[in-house]
């Protein structure tokens, strides 16, 4: 079964903002904010690398996986609808070299859905934000190896309970009550408006 190495982000400011963005963009996602570091089945990487940690993660810029599809097509055609924040950390530089996957940056996924229109709007909003900052991580932060299928299976339409910190940040940014809002029923324009407020 394919496995992915991830680095959870757990602080009181950046993590809840990222979680709010993901919940607004993909209400069915149950994923906690994390940096996707590497798919271990694609390249042979010693398992002892998992014992490594990272003292910080740099949030560089918003991006998407894009490439020209055929000769003559527009450059940078969106080949899927994954929108992410590109990341770096010198502590994990030994895991960065992926010759067969040059676009496979460390990243925090914000949206991984089906709508190209929504993905483009979200990317436009995120690229206007001021990135390029360093987030210190707790000393206990270590890479975690997860089954890719179980990672993708963390979805559902059942109601969820939001932490007090998420409720507080959401209300401060939007003046809305997150616990009263049905995120599944929002139109794309409403989602983008809420994302803009959170960003």
ZAVO-500156 format. One record per atom (N, C-alpha, C): residue in one letter; x, z, y; atom name. Coordinates in nm, 3 decimals. Layout:
// residues N
KERO  aa        x        z        y  at
KERO   A        X        Z        Y  CA
...
//
This chain:
// residues 199
KERO  aa        x        z        y  at
KERO   X    0.084    0.000   -0.118   N
KERO   X    0.000    0.000    0.000  CA
KERO   X    0.089    0.000    0.125   C
KERO   X    0.061   -0.086    0.224   N
KERO   X    0.142   -0.090    0.346  CA
KERO   X    0.139    0.043    0.419   C
KERO   X    0.253    0.080    0.477   N
KERO   X    0.262    0.205    0.551  CA
KERO   X    0.315    0.177    0.692   C
KERO   X    0.272    0.258    0.785   N
KERO   X    0.315    0.244    0.923  CA
KERO   X    0.371    0.379    0.970   C
KERO   X    0.482    0.374    1.044   N
KERO   X    0.540    0.495    1.102  CA
KERO   X    0.484    0.510    1.243   C
KERO   X    0.431    0.628    1.271   N
KERO   X    0.373    0.653    1.403  CA
KERO   X    0.430    0.782    1.461   C
KERO   X    0.421    0.792    1.592   N
KERO   X    0.468    0.909    1.665  CA
KERO   X    0.351    0.957    1.750   C
KERO   X    0.294    1.071    1.713   N
KERO   X    0.179    1.123    1.788  CA
KERO   X    0.221    1.171    1.925   C
KERO   X    0.135    1.144    2.024   N
KERO   X    0.156    1.193    2.160  CA
KERO   X    0.062    1.310    2.180   C
KERO   X    0.119    1.425    2.209   N
KERO   X    0.037    1.545    2.221  CA
KERO   X    0.080    1.624    2.343   C
KERO   X    0.021    1.592    2.456   N
KERO   X    0.045    1.669    2.578  CA
KERO   X   -0.091    1.688    2.647   C
KERO   X   -0.091    1.753    2.760   N
KERO   X   -0.217    1.790    2.825  CA
KERO   X   -0.262    1.688    2.929   C
KERO   X   -0.181    1.585    2.955   N
KERO   X   -0.217    1.490    3.062  CA
KERO   X   -0.228    1.348    3.008   C
KERO   X   -0.117    1.293    2.959   N
KERO   X   -0.116    1.152    2.916  CA
KERO   X   -0.202    1.131    2.793   C
KERO   X   -0.188    1.217    2.693   N
KERO   X   -0.262    1.200    2.568  CA
KERO   X   -0.414    1.194    2.589   C
KERO   X   -0.475    1.287    2.662   N
KERO   X   -0.621    1.278    2.679  CA
KERO   X   -0.665    1.155    2.758   C
KERO   X   -0.584    1.111    2.853   N
KERO   X   -0.619    0.988    2.926  CA
KERO   X   -0.618    0.867    2.833   C
KERO   X   -0.515    0.860    2.748   N
KERO   X   -0.507    0.750    2.652  CA
KERO   X   -0.623    0.756    2.551   C
KERO   X   -0.658    0.877    2.510   N
KERO   X   -0.768    0.891    2.416  CA
KERO   X   -0.900    0.848    2.479   C
KERO   X   -0.920    0.883    2.606   N
KERO   X   -1.041    0.840    2.676  CA
KERO   X   -1.048    0.688    2.685   C
KERO   X   -0.936    0.626    2.720   N
KERO   X   -0.934    0.480    2.729  CA
KERO   X   -0.970    0.418    2.594   C
KERO   X   -0.911    0.467    2.487   N
KERO   X   -0.939    0.411    2.354  CA
KERO   X   -1.085    0.434    2.317   C
KERO   X   -1.139    0.553    2.345   N
KERO   X   -1.279    0.581    2.312  CA
KERO   X   -1.377    0.495    2.390   C
KERO   X   -1.343    0.466    2.516   N
KERO   X   -1.429    0.381    2.597  CA
KERO   X   -1.423    0.236    2.548   C
KERO   X   -1.302    0.190    2.519   N
KERO   X   -1.284    0.051    2.474  CA
KERO   X   -1.335    0.029    2.333   C
KERO   X   -1.314    0.126    2.246   N
KERO   X   -1.355    0.115    2.106  CA
KERO   X   -1.418    0.248    2.062   C
KERO   X   -1.547    0.266    2.093   N
KERO   X   -1.611    0.394    2.060  CA
KERO   X   -1.606    0.431    1.913   C
KERO   X   -1.594    0.333    1.824   N
KERO   X   -1.592    0.361    1.681  CA
KERO   X   -1.455    0.407    1.632   C
KERO   X   -1.351    0.396    1.714   N
KERO   X   -1.217    0.437    1.673  CA
KERO   X   -1.205    0.589    1.672   C
KERO   X   -1.143    0.641    1.567   N
KERO   X   -1.118    0.785    1.558  CA
KERO   X   -0.968    0.813    1.570   C
KERO   X   -0.893    0.715    1.614   N
KERO   X   -0.748    0.726    1.622  CA
KERO   X   -0.705    0.819    1.734   C
KERO   X   -0.609    0.906    1.705   N
KERO   X   -0.550    0.992    1.808  CA
KERO   X   -0.437    0.915    1.876   C
KERO   X   -0.409    0.944    2.005   N
KERO   X   -0.303    0.870    2.074  CA
KERO   X   -0.169    0.880    2.002   C
KERO   X   -0.109    0.763    1.976   N
KERO   X    0.018    0.760    1.904  CA
KERO   X    0.091    0.630    1.936   C
KERO   X    0.221    0.636    1.917   N
KERO   X    0.306    0.519    1.929  CA
KERO   X    0.321    0.459    1.790   C
KERO   X    0.287    0.331    1.775   N
KERO   X    0.313    0.259    1.650  CA
KERO   X    0.459    0.216    1.655   C
KERO   X    0.538    0.266    1.561   N
KERO   X    0.682    0.243    1.563  CA
KERO   X    0.721    0.129    1.470   C
KERO   X    0.673    0.133    1.347   N
KERO   X    0.721    0.033    1.252  CA
KERO   X    0.634    0.028    1.127   C
KERO   X    0.611   -0.094    1.079   N
KERO   X    0.548   -0.114    0.949  CA
KERO   X    0.660   -0.114    0.845   C
KERO   X    0.665   -0.012    0.763   N
KERO   X    0.780    0.009    0.675  CA
KERO   X    0.787   -0.092    0.561   C
KERO   X    0.675   -0.148    0.519   N
KERO   X    0.677   -0.241    0.407  CA
KERO   X    0.734   -0.377    0.446   C
KERO   X    0.737   -0.408    0.575   N
KERO   X    0.782   -0.540    0.619  CA
KERO   X    0.935   -0.550    0.622   C
KERO   X    1.001   -0.439    0.648   N
KERO   X    1.147   -0.438    0.646  CA
KERO   X    1.192   -0.312    0.574   C
KERO   X    1.301   -0.323    0.501   N
KERO   X    1.350   -0.210    0.425  CA
KERO   X    1.415   -0.108    0.519   C
KERO   X    1.354    0.007    0.532   N
KERO   X    1.403    0.113    0.619  CA
KERO   X    1.414    0.240    0.536   C
KERO   X    1.528    0.305    0.538   N
KERO   X    1.542    0.429    0.460  CA
KERO   X    1.438    0.534    0.499   C
KERO   X    1.380    0.598    0.399   N
KERO   X    1.274    0.696    0.423  CA
KERO   X    1.326    0.817    0.502   C
KERO   X    1.459    0.844    0.494   N
KERO   X    1.512    0.960    0.569  CA
KERO   X    1.499    0.942    0.720   C
KERO   X    1.475    0.819    0.764   N
KERO   X    1.453    0.798    0.907  CA
KERO   X    1.329    0.872    0.956   C
KERO   X    1.240    0.900    0.863   N
KERO   X    1.118    0.972    0.902  CA
KERO   X    1.147    1.114    0.947   C
KERO   X    1.263    1.166    0.910   N
KERO   X    1.297    1.301    0.951  CA
KERO   X    1.342    1.306    1.096   C
KERO   X    1.361    1.188    1.155   N
KERO   X    1.405    1.181    1.293  CA
KERO   X    1.289    1.214    1.387   C
KERO   X    1.324    1.260    1.503   N
KERO   X    1.225    1.288    1.605  CA
KERO   X    1.258    1.213    1.732   C
KERO   X    1.178    1.235    1.833   N
KERO   X    1.202    1.176    1.964  CA
KERO   X    1.176    1.282    2.069   C
KERO   X    1.267    1.295    2.164   N
KERO   X    1.252    1.396    2.269  CA
KERO   X    1.166    1.343    2.385   C
KERO   X    1.147    1.210    2.390   N
KERO   X    1.066    1.151    2.496  CA
KERO   X    1.021    1.013    2.451   C
KERO   X    0.923    0.961    2.521   N
KERO   X    0.882    0.822    2.506  CA
KERO   X    0.860    0.766    2.645   C
KERO   X    0.915    0.648    2.670   N
KERO   X    0.894    0.579    2.799  CA
KERO   X    0.776    0.485    2.785   C
KERO   X    0.679    0.496    2.874   N
KERO   X    0.565    0.405    2.878  CA
KERO   X    0.601    0.296    2.979   C
KERO   X    0.629    0.176    2.931   N
KERO   X    0.690    0.070    3.011  CA
KERO   X    0.589   -0.016    3.085   C
KERO   X    0.494   -0.076    3.013   N
KERO   X    0.401   -0.169    3.075  CA
KERO   X    0.288   -0.202    2.978   C
KERO   X    0.181   -0.258    3.032   N
KERO   X    0.071   -0.306    2.948  CA
KERO   X    0.108   -0.442    2.890   C
KERO   X    0.058   -0.470    2.771   N
KERO   X    0.088   -0.599    2.710  CA
KERO   X   -0.009   -0.634    2.600   C
KERO   X    0.014   -0.750    2.540   N
KERO   X   -0.064   -0.799    2.428  CA
KERO   X    0.028   -0.883    2.340   C
KERO   X   -0.010   -0.904    2.216   N
KERO   X    0.066   -0.993    2.129  CA
KERO   X    0.019   -1.134    2.157   C
KERO   X    0.104   -1.215    2.218   N
KERO   X    0.062   -1.351    2.253  CA
KERO   X    0.176   -1.447    2.228   C
KERO   X    0.140   -1.573    2.205   N
KERO   X    0.239   -1.678    2.186  CA
KERO   X    0.169   -1.812    2.199   C
KERO   X    0.242   -1.917    2.232   N
KERO   X    0.180   -2.050    2.231  CA
KERO   X    0.138   -2.087    2.089   C
KERO   X    0.021   -2.150    2.075   N
KERO   X   -0.031   -2.180    1.942  CA
KERO   X    0.014   -2.316    1.891   C
KERO   X    0.012   -2.421    1.974   N
KERO   X    0.059   -2.554    1.935  CA
KERO   X    0.133   -2.614    2.053   C
KERO   X    0.219   -2.708    2.024   N
KERO   X    0.292   -2.773    2.132  CA
KERO   X    0.192   -2.835    2.230   C
KERO   X    0.213   -2.808    2.358   N
KERO   X    0.123   -2.859    2.460  CA
KERO   X    0.018   -2.759    2.503   C
KERO   X   -0.004   -2.654    2.422   N
KERO   X   -0.100   -2.551    2.463  CA
KERO   X   -0.041   -2.468    2.575   C
KERO   X   -0.127   -2.393    2.642   N
KERO   X   -0.081   -2.302    2.746  CA
KERO   X    0.012   -2.198    2.685   C
KERO   X    0.114   -2.161    2.760   N
KERO   X    0.203   -2.054    2.716  CA
KERO   X    0.128   -1.921    2.724   C
KERO   X    0.157   -1.832    2.631   N
KERO   X    0.098   -1.699    2.637  CA
KERO   X   -0.048   -1.695    2.598   C
KERO   X   -0.093   -1.785    2.511   N
KERO   X   -0.230   -1.782    2.463  CA
KERO   X   -0.250   -1.654    2.383   C
KERO   X   -0.360   -1.586    2.406   N
KERO   X   -0.387   -1.462    2.336  CA
KERO   X   -0.423   -1.495    2.190   C
KERO   X   -0.337   -1.456    2.095   N
KERO   X   -0.364   -1.491    1.956  CA
KERO   X   -0.446   -1.384    1.886   C
KERO   X   -0.449   -1.266    1.942   N
KERO   X   -0.544   -1.165    1.896  CA
KERO   X   -0.585   -1.084    2.018   C
KERO   X   -0.666   -0.985    1.999   N
KERO   X   -0.721   -0.914    2.114  CA
KERO   X   -0.672   -0.771    2.121   C
KERO   X   -0.551   -0.747    2.076   N
KERO   X   -0.493   -0.614    2.082  CA
KERO   X   -0.425   -0.595    2.218   C
KERO   X   -0.467   -0.492    2.289   N
KERO   X   -0.408   -0.456    2.419  CA
KERO   X   -0.337   -0.322    2.402   C
KERO   X   -0.215   -0.313    2.452   N
KERO   X   -0.136   -0.193    2.427  CA
KERO   X   -0.049   -0.159    2.547   C
KERO   X    0.012   -0.042    2.540   N
KERO   X    0.115    0.000    2.634  CA
KERO   X    0.248   -0.008    2.560   C
KERO   X    0.339   -0.092    2.607   N
KERO   X    0.471   -0.106    2.544  CA
KERO   X    0.554    0.017    2.574   C
KERO   X    0.627    0.064    2.473   N
KERO   X    0.704    0.189    2.484  CA
KERO   X    0.848    0.169    2.439   C
KERO   X    0.934    0.263    2.477   N
KERO   X    1.073    0.265    2.432  CA
KERO   X    1.118    0.411    2.420   C
KERO   X    1.218    0.432    2.338   N
KERO   X    1.285    0.562    2.330  CA
KERO   X    1.422    0.541    2.269   C
KERO   X    1.526    0.583    2.338   N
KERO   X    1.662    0.572    2.284  CA
KERO   X    1.674    0.649    2.153   C
KERO   X    1.595    0.755    2.138   N
KERO   X    1.600    0.835    2.016  CA
KERO   X    1.558    0.755    1.893   C
KERO   X    1.480    0.647    1.914   N
KERO   X    1.429    0.567    1.803  CA
KERO   X    1.484    0.424    1.804   C
KERO   X    1.590    0.402    1.881   N
KERO   X    1.644    0.266    1.896  CA
KERO   X    1.685    0.205    1.762   C
KERO   X    1.726    0.288    1.667   N
KERO   X    1.769    0.237    1.535  CA
KERO   X    1.653    0.174    1.458   C
KERO   X    1.529    0.198    1.500   N
KERO   X    1.412    0.138    1.434  CA
KERO   X    1.359    0.016    1.509   C
KERO   X    1.424   -0.020    1.619   N
KERO   X    1.371   -0.127    1.703  CA
KERO   X    1.404   -0.267    1.654   C
KERO   X    1.515   -0.285    1.590   N
KERO   X    1.559   -0.420    1.551  CA
KERO   X    1.472   -0.473    1.437   C
KERO   X    1.392   -0.576    1.467   N
KERO   X    1.303   -0.636    1.368  CA
KERO   X    1.318   -0.787    1.380   C
KERO   X    1.418   -0.846    1.316   N
KERO   X    1.448   -0.988    1.336  CA
KERO   X    1.332   -1.081    1.302   C
KERO   X    1.248   -1.043    1.204   N
KERO   X    1.136   -1.129    1.165  CA
KERO   X    1.011   -1.105    1.250   C
KERO   X    1.012   -1.002    1.333   N
KERO   X    0.897   -0.967    1.416  CA
KERO   X    0.944   -0.935    1.558   C
KERO   X    0.996   -1.037    1.631   N
KERO   X    1.056   -1.009    1.762  CA
KERO   X    0.957   -0.953    1.864   C
KERO   X    0.826   -0.977    1.844   N
KERO   X    0.726   -0.924    1.937  CA
KERO   X    0.683   -0.783    1.901   C
KERO   X    0.734   -0.728    1.794   N
KERO   X    0.683   -0.600    1.745  CA
KERO   X    0.746   -0.483    1.819   C
KERO   X    0.703   -0.464    1.942   N
KERO   X    0.752   -0.352    2.024  CA
KERO   X    0.686   -0.222    1.981   C
KERO   X    0.752   -0.110    2.011   N
KERO   X    0.684    0.019    2.003  CA
KERO   X    0.566    0.008    2.099   C
KERO   X    0.450    0.055    2.057   N
KERO   X    0.334    0.040    2.145  CA
KERO   X    0.226    0.144    2.115   C
KERO   X    0.144    0.168    2.216   N
KERO   X    0.026    0.254    2.203  CA
KERO   X   -0.095    0.162    2.219   C
KERO   X   -0.174    0.148    2.116   N
KERO   X   -0.290    0.059    2.121  CA
KERO   X   -0.401    0.122    2.205   C
KERO   X   -0.454    0.042    2.297   N
KERO   X   -0.568    0.084    2.379  CA
KERO   X   -0.695    0.014    2.330   C
KERO   X   -0.680   -0.112    2.288   N
KERO   X   -0.796   -0.189    2.239  CA
KERO   X   -0.750   -0.282    2.128   C
KERO   X   -0.829   -0.285    2.019   N
KERO   X   -0.799   -0.372    1.906  CA
KERO   X   -0.931   -0.425    1.852   C
KERO   X   -1.006   -0.491    1.940   N
KERO   X   -1.139   -0.536    1.905  CA
KERO   X   -1.152   -0.686    1.894   C
KERO   X   -1.275   -0.735    1.906   N
KERO   X   -1.305   -0.876    1.881  CA
KERO   X   -1.324   -0.959    2.007   C
KERO   X   -1.344   -0.895    2.121   N
KERO   X   -1.381   -0.969    2.241  CA
KERO   X   -1.258   -1.012    2.322   C
KERO   X   -1.237   -1.142    2.329   N
KERO   X   -1.126   -1.194    2.409  CA
KERO   X   -1.150   -1.170    2.557   C
KERO   X   -1.275   -1.186    2.601   N
KERO   X   -1.308   -1.164    2.742  CA
KERO   X   -1.281   -1.020    2.785   C
KERO   X   -1.324   -0.924    2.703   N
KERO   X   -1.300   -0.783    2.734  CA
KERO   X   -1.151   -0.753    2.732   C
KERO   X   -1.080   -0.807    2.633   N
KERO   X   -0.935   -0.783    2.622  CA
KERO   X   -0.863   -0.832    2.748   C
KERO   X   -0.899   -0.949    2.797   N
KERO   X   -0.835   -1.004    2.917  CA
KERO   X   -0.865   -0.918    3.039   C
KERO   X   -0.989   -0.873    3.053   N
KERO   X   -1.025   -0.786    3.166  CA
KERO   X   -0.949   -0.655    3.161   C
KERO   X   -0.942   -0.596    3.041   N
KERO   X   -0.872   -0.469    3.025  CA
KERO   X   -0.724   -0.485    3.056   C
KERO   X   -0.663   -0.592    3.005   N
KERO   X   -0.522   -0.616    3.033  CA
KERO   X   -0.498   -0.631    3.183   C
KERO   X   -0.587   -0.699    3.252   N
KERO   X   -0.575   -0.714    3.396  CA
KERO   X   -0.577   -0.579    3.467   C
KERO   X   -0.667   -0.490    3.425   N
KERO   X   -0.675   -0.357    3.485  CA
KERO   X   -0.548   -0.276    3.456   C
KERO   X   -0.502   -0.281    3.331   N
KERO   X   -0.386   -0.201    3.291  CA
KERO   X   -0.257   -0.250    3.357   C
KERO   X   -0.246   -0.380    3.381   N
KERO   X   -0.123   -0.431    3.443  CA
KERO   X   -0.113   -0.391    3.590   C
KERO   X   -0.223   -0.350    3.649   N
KERO   X   -0.220   -0.305    3.788  CA
KERO   X   -0.180   -0.158    3.801   C
KERO   X   -0.178   -0.087    3.689   N
KERO   X   -0.140    0.055    3.692  CA
KERO   X    0.010    0.069    3.708   C
KERO   X    0.054    0.185    3.753   N
KERO   X    0.197    0.213    3.770  CA
KERO   X    0.252    0.273    3.640   C
KERO   X    0.317    0.190    3.561   N
KERO   X    0.380    0.236    3.439  CA
KERO   X    0.527    0.261    3.468   C
KERO   X    0.608    0.270    3.366   N
KERO   X    0.750    0.294    3.387  CA
KERO   X    0.780    0.440    3.410   C
KERO   X    0.718    0.526    3.328   N
KERO   X    0.747    0.669    3.340  CA
KERO   X    0.781    0.727    3.204   C
KERO   X    0.852    0.837    3.207   N
KERO   X    0.899    0.904    3.086  CA
KERO   X    0.811    1.023    3.055   C
KERO   X    0.768    1.030    2.929   N
KERO   X    0.686    1.141    2.882  CA
KERO   X    0.769    1.227    2.787   C
KERO   X    0.806    1.350    2.828   N
KERO   X    0.878    1.440    2.737  CA
KERO   X    0.787    1.478    2.620   C
KERO   X    0.846    1.491    2.502   N
KERO   X    0.770    1.527    2.383  CA
KERO   X    0.818    1.663    2.332   C
KERO   X    0.729    1.738    2.267   N
KERO   X    0.772    1.867    2.210  CA
KERO   X    0.886    1.849    2.111   C
KERO   X    0.970    1.950    2.099   N
KERO   X    1.087    1.944    2.010  CA
KERO   X    1.048    1.919    1.865   C
KERO   X    0.928    1.956    1.829   N
KERO   X    0.883    1.942    1.689  CA
KERO   X    0.830    1.802    1.657   C
KERO   X    0.829    1.710    1.755   N
KERO   X    0.773    1.577    1.734  CA
KERO   X    0.857    1.498    1.634   C
KERO   X    0.793    1.453    1.527   N
KERO   X    0.858    1.376    1.423  CA
KERO   X    0.773    1.255    1.389   C
KERO   X    0.837    1.151    1.337   N
KERO   X    0.762    1.035    1.288  CA
KERO   X    0.675    1.076    1.170   C
KERO   X    0.559    1.015    1.161   N
KERO   X    0.469    1.037    1.048  CA
KERO   X    0.447    0.902    0.981   C
KERO   X    0.442    0.903    0.850   N
KERO   X    0.417    0.781    0.774  CA
KERO   X    0.273    0.786    0.725   C
KERO   X    0.196    0.681    0.760   N
KERO   X    0.055    0.677    0.721  CA
KERO   X    0.026    0.548    0.647   C
KERO   X   -0.067    0.556    0.552   N
KERO   X   -0.116    0.436    0.487  CA
KERO   X   -0.191    0.354    0.590   C
KERO   X   -0.158    0.226    0.598   N
KERO   X   -0.218    0.140    0.698  CA
KERO   X   -0.369    0.131    0.681   C
KERO   X   -0.417    0.126    0.558   N
KERO   X   -0.561    0.115    0.535  CA
KERO   X   -0.635    0.240    0.580   C
KERO   X   -0.579    0.358    0.556   N
KERO   X   -0.645    0.481    0.600  CA
KERO   X   -0.640    0.491    0.751   C
KERO   X   -0.534    0.436    0.810   N
KERO   X   -0.519    0.435    0.956  CA
KERO   X   -0.631    0.352    1.019   C
KERO   X   -0.657    0.234    0.960   N
KERO   X   -0.761    0.147    1.012  CA
KERO   X   -0.901    0.198    0.977   C
KERO   X   -0.909    0.282    0.876   N
KERO   X   -1.040    0.330    0.832  CA
KERO   X   -1.095    0.442    0.920   C
KERO   X   -1.015    0.490    1.014   N
KERO   X   -1.061    0.599    1.099  CA
KERO   X   -1.157    0.547    1.204   C
KERO   X   -1.270    0.498    1.160   N
KERO   X   -1.370    0.445    1.250  CA
KERO   X   -1.506    0.494    1.203   C
KERO   X   -1.599    0.499    1.293   N
KERO   X   -1.734    0.539    1.257  CA
KERO   X   -1.822    0.543    1.379   C
KERO   X   -1.951    0.533    1.355   N
KERO   X   -2.047    0.532    1.467  CA
KERO   X   -2.114    0.667    1.486   C
KERO   X   -2.081    0.764    1.400   N
KERO   X   -2.143    0.896    1.414  CA
KERO   X   -2.099    0.961    1.544   C
KERO   X   -2.184    1.051    1.593   N
KERO   X   -2.151    1.119    1.718  CA
KERO   X   -2.027    1.204    1.697   C
KERO   X   -1.954    1.227    1.805   N
KERO   X   -1.831    1.303    1.794  CA
KERO   X   -1.835    1.418    1.894   C
KERO   X   -1.747    1.513    1.872   N
KERO   X   -1.732    1.625    1.964  CA
KERO   X   -1.606    1.601    2.045   C
KERO   X   -1.617    1.608    2.176   N
KERO   X   -1.502    1.587    2.264  CA
KERO   X   -1.444    1.722    2.306   C
KERO   X   -1.312    1.725    2.321   N
KERO   X   -1.247    1.849    2.363  CA
KERO   X   -1.283    1.879    2.509   C
KERO   X   -1.276    2.006    2.548   N
KERO   X   -1.304    2.040    2.688  CA
KERO   X   -1.214    1.965    2.786   C
KERO   X   -1.089    1.940    2.748   N
KERO   X   -0.996    1.868    2.837  CA
KERO   X   -1.043    1.724    2.858   C
KERO   X   -1.088    1.656    2.751   N
KERO   X   -1.140    1.520    2.766  CA
KERO   X   -1.263    1.518    2.855   C
KERO   X   -1.353    1.612    2.834   N
KERO   X   -1.475    1.619    2.916  CA
KERO   X   -1.441    1.640    3.063   C
KERO   X   -1.344    1.727    3.088   N
KERO   X   -1.302    1.758    3.225  CA
KERO   X   -1.241    1.637    3.294   C
KERO   X   -1.149    1.568    3.227   N
KERO   X   -1.083    1.451    3.286  CA
KERO   X   -1.184    1.339    3.310   C
KERO   X   -1.272    1.317    3.213   N
KERO   X   -1.370    1.210    3.226  CA
KERO   X   -1.462    1.236    3.346   C
KERO   X   -1.509    1.359    3.360   N
KERO   X   -1.598    1.393    3.472  CA
KERO   X   -1.527    1.382    3.605   C
KERO   X   -1.401    1.427    3.611   N
KERO   X   -1.325    1.419    3.736  CA
KERO   X   -1.304    1.274    3.779   C
KERO   X   -1.286    1.184    3.683   N
KERO   X   -1.259    1.044    3.715  CA
KERO   X   -1.385    0.963    3.742   C
KERO   X   -1.493    0.996    3.673   N
KERO   X   -1.611    0.909    3.677  CA
KERO   X   -1.738    0.976    3.731   C
KERO   X   -1.739    1.108    3.741   N
KERO   X   -1.857    1.187    3.777  CA
KERO   X   -1.969    1.173    3.674   C
KERO   X   -1.934    1.127    3.555   N
KERO   X   -2.029    1.114    3.445  CA
KERO   X   -2.004    1.226    3.344   C
KERO   X   -2.105    1.254    3.262   N
KERO   X   -2.091    1.351    3.154  CA
KERO   X   -2.064    1.274    3.025   C
KERO   X   -1.943    1.284    2.974   N
KERO   X   -1.904    1.212    2.854  CA
KERO   X   -1.990    1.250    2.735   C
KERO   X   -2.026    1.377    2.724   N
KERO   X   -2.104    1.422    2.609  CA
KERO   X   -2.249    1.374    2.613   C
KERO   X   -2.293    1.321    2.728   N
KERO   X   -2.429    1.267    2.738  CA
KERO   X   -2.432    1.115    2.736   C
KERO   X   -2.315    1.053    2.737   N
KERO   X   -2.305    0.908    2.748  CA
KERO   X   -2.292    0.846    2.609   C
KERO   X   -2.373    0.744    2.582   N
KERO   X   -2.363    0.671    2.457  CA
KERO   X   -2.266    0.555    2.477   C
KERO   X   -2.139    0.576    2.441   N
KERO   X   -2.037    0.474    2.464  CA
KERO   X   -2.065    0.345    2.387   C
KERO   X   -2.134    0.357    2.272   N
KERO   X   -2.164    0.238    2.192  CA
KERO   X   -2.259    0.143    2.261   C
KERO   X   -2.340    0.194    2.354   N
KERO   X   -2.443    0.110    2.415  CA
KERO   X   -2.399    0.047    2.549   C
KERO   X   -2.276    0.076    2.593   N
KERO   X   -2.233    0.027    2.723  CA
KERO   X   -2.200   -0.123    2.720   C
KERO   X   -2.233   -0.191    2.828   N
KERO   X   -2.193   -0.330    2.845  CA
KERO   X   -2.044   -0.336    2.880   C
KERO   X   -1.983   -0.452    2.859   N
KERO   X   -1.839   -0.466    2.888  CA
KERO   X   -1.806   -0.431    3.032   C
KERO   X   -1.891   -0.470    3.126   N
KERO   X   -1.865   -0.442    3.267  CA
KERO   X   -1.862   -0.291    3.293   C
KERO   X   -1.951   -0.217    3.226   N
KERO   X   -1.953   -0.071    3.240  CA
KERO   X   -1.828   -0.010    3.180   C
KERO   X   -1.784   -0.062    3.067   N
KERO   X   -1.661   -0.011    3.004  CA
KERO   X   -1.540   -0.033    3.095   C
KERO   X   -1.531   -0.153    3.151   N
KERO   X   -1.419   -0.184    3.239  CA
KERO   X   -1.421   -0.092    3.362   C
KERO   X   -1.538   -0.067    3.416   N
KERO   X   -1.550    0.021    3.531  CA
KERO   X   -1.503    0.163    3.497   C
KERO   X   -1.542    0.214    3.380   N
KERO   X   -1.497    0.346    3.338  CA
KERO   X   -1.347    0.347    3.313   C
KERO   X   -1.296    0.242    3.251   N
KERO   X   -1.151    0.232    3.228  CA
KERO   X   -1.075    0.234    3.360   C
KERO   X   -1.125    0.161    3.457   N
KERO   X   -1.060    0.156    3.588  CA
KERO   X   -1.051    0.296    3.648   C
KERO   X   -1.157    0.373    3.635   N
KERO   X   -1.159    0.510    3.688  CA
KERO   X   -1.059    0.598    3.616   C
KERO   X   -1.051    0.585    3.483   N
KERO   X   -0.956    0.665    3.405  CA
KERO   X   -0.813    0.628    3.437   C
KERO   X   -0.788    0.495    3.450   N
KERO   X   -0.652    0.449    3.481  CA
KERO   X   -0.609    0.503    3.617   C
//
